[in-house]
Amino acid sequence: MCSGVATVVERRLSGDAVQLKRAERRHNLTTADYTQLAAFRHALRAFLRFSEAAAAEVGLTAQHYQAMLVLRGCPDDRRVSINDLAQQLFIKHNSAVGLVDRLEQEELITRAPSSSDRRKVELHLTSRGREVLAQLAGMHRRELRRIGPGLQRFFAELSRAQPISRERTAAQRRNARG
């Protein structure tokens, strides 16, 4: 009876492997593609980890830094509302309100009534906020310059990779069967 169960499990695992191979062929994926995607994801996570540590060094969270970056990155003729900030950070409006409250408590930003819509407030960096942001942005730029060559190689390899045509893929499947 145990050998029968083992056979069923082996068949199921074999069937899963076949389905995986079919999916990979259908989407033109190889082990090298997975390796490349995993390496890219690792590089992104390493940068985010760096960003979190850099922000913590000055007593902030990475989200504080990102919010301040949104404010400073906005052209001088545009104003950023809490809703704009929420959209840029992919967070809910009420979460953005809490974030703005904390940044305001730290005297990094100020709120001012909107000149165009009384229901809104506009967000501005304080001089202290600009100083802290400049320090963090400098650290981030240095890190990006350090890891940039690896990212450039990744994107160069990605753009060089030619997608396999459907005709070639179909021919390869016929040859594998026959």
N, C-alpha and C positions, 0 to 999 in steps of 0.2 A: 504494500500500500504506500509506503514512503517513496518508493521509486516512481510510482505513478504521480504523486504530488510533485516530485522533483521534475518530472518530465513536463507536466503542465506549466510549472514555473519557468522552465527553460524555454518552452514554446512561447510563452507570453513575453519573456525578455527578448527572445529572438524577433518576435513580431514588433515589439517596441523599437528595436534597433532598425528594422526595415522601414518602419514609419518615419523614424528620424532621418534616415538616409534619403527617403523620398522628399521629405520637407526640405532638407539641405539642397538637394538637386533642384527642386522647384524654385528655391530662392537663391540659387547659385552661390551657396556658402561652402567654404572649405575650413579645415582646421586653422589655416593661416588667417582667415577672416575672423574667426572667433578669437584667436590670439591677439590680433590687431585691435579688435573692439575691447577686449579685456584690458589691454595695455592702455588704451585711450581712457577708459573708465577709471583705471588706477591713477593715471596722471591727473585727471580732473579731481578725483577725491583727494589726492596729495595736495593739490593747490588749495582746495577748500579747507583742508586741515591746516595748511599754512595760514590761510586767511583767518581762521578761527583763533589760532594761537597769536597771530599778530594783533588782532583786535583785543584779545584778552590782556596782552601786555600793557595796553593803555586803558584797561578797565572797561572795555566795551564788548559787545557780542558782534559776531560777523554780520548779523542783521542790522545792528546800529550802523556799522560801516557802510553796508550796502545802501541804507536809507540816505545817509549823508552823501554818498556818491551820486545817488539819483538827484539830490538837490543841487549839488555842485555841477553836475553834468548837464543840467538844463540850461539852454541858451538864456542869456540875460534878459531877452525880451519876453520870455515865457515864465509863467508862475506855476508852481507845483502845489496842488491841493492834496488833501489827505487821500481822496479817491485816486488821484494820479499816482501817488506813492503806493497805494495798495495794488494797483494794476501793475506797476513796474516790478514790485516785489512778489507778485503772485500770492498775495495774502488777502484775507477778508478785510473789509472796511473797519470793523470793530478792532481787529488785530492791529491795523495801522494806527488807529487812534491811541491804543495802548503804547505802541512803539513811539509815537510822537510825544505822548505824555512823558515817557522815560527820558527821551532825548532833551525835552524841554527842562525837566528837572535837573539834568546834568549841565544845563546852560550851553548846549551844543546847537540848538535851533530855537527859533521863535515862531510864533503864529501871529499873523496879522489878518484883519478882515479883508476879504477879496474886494478889489475895486470894481469888479464887474458883476459879482453875484453875492449879495449879503448873506446867503445861506452857507457860503464856503469861507474857509480860511486859507491863506497862502502861507507856505512854509519857507523859512529862510535860515541859512546857516548864520550863527553868531561868529564873531571873530575867533573865539575859542574853538568853535566847531570847525572853522576853516583851518586852524592850526593843527588840531588833532587829525583832521582828514588829510591834510598835506603830508603829515608824518606817516600815516598809514598807507596812503597812495604811493609814496616813495618806496616803502617797503614792498608793496605789491608789484610795483613796476620792476624793481630789482629782481624779485622772484620770477616774474614773467620773462625777463631777459635771460635768467639762468635756465629756465626750462623751455624757453622758446625754440631753440634748435631742435629739440626732440619733437615738439609739436609740429614744427615745419616739416620734419622728415615724415611724420605720420600723415599729414595732409598731402604731401608730395606723393607718397606711396599710394594713398587712397585715390588721388586723381589720376595716377598712372594706370591703375588697375582697370582693365577693359572689361566691361560687363560681357558675359558670354551670351552670344546670340541664341535665340530660341532654336534656330535651325541646327546650330552646332550641338546644343544640349540634346536635342532629339536624336541626332545622329549618334552621339555618345551613348545614349540609352539603348538604341537599336544594336549597336556594336557590343554592348555589355550583355545583352540578352542572347545574341546570336552567336 
